[in-house]
Amino acid sequence: MLFSFDIARYSCEITKYIPVNLKDNEIVGFQEGDEVSLESLKEKGLPSGRERKLPLKILGDGELNVKLNLKARAFSASAKEKLEAAGCSLTVLPGRKKWAKPSVAKNLAQAEEYFAKKRAASSSDYTSA
């Protein structure tokens, strides 16, 4: 075979987040009390291209010496621990709702309503007995 190659070497991993480490604060230069969010990073020109549409994830590599207000979709466990120790405020942003066909969404809502009534009826049976 003339064109054999190692697939693992050329595999492309699609990222789901923009990873930002705590040590990146020194590079970007946020000051005490600044808000760190996807929008503020875009203003500083950090994510480019396709990454500008991805949500932000704060990772715990490095140290942080200033109090910041961080808004991100996700925080790693080590980042959360270090940021809370530094006195930073953390805001976890909600994810995008998964799109569903309108008829499916209607059926899911009806099913949820049906089961909520069943749970309420069964809990009232236990309290009256």
C-alpha positions, 0 to 999 in steps of 0.5 A: 500500500503506497499511501499508508499513514498513522491515523492516530497522528492525523486525527482531528479532535473537535473541541467543545470549549475555549479552554482558558487557564488561570496562568493566561490571566497574566498574558491577557492582563485582567485587573482586580475586579474585572469581568472575565467572560467570552465577550471580554476575551473577544474584546482583547482578541483572544479567541479567533475563527471558529473558536469565537462561537464556542463557550468558555471553560476555565481550567486550573493550570497556574495561579491567580493573584487578583479577584475577578468576576468569571462567567463561563459555561464550565469550570474544572474542579481545580480551577473552581477550588483555586478561584474560590480560595482567591475570593473570585465570584464564579457564574456558570452560564447555562448551555444552549437548549437542544433543538427539538422538532415542534411536534416532539417538544409538544409531546414531551411537554404533554408527557411531563404534564401527565407524569406530574399529575400522576406523581401528585395523585400518588403522593396524595394517596400516600398522605390520605392513607 
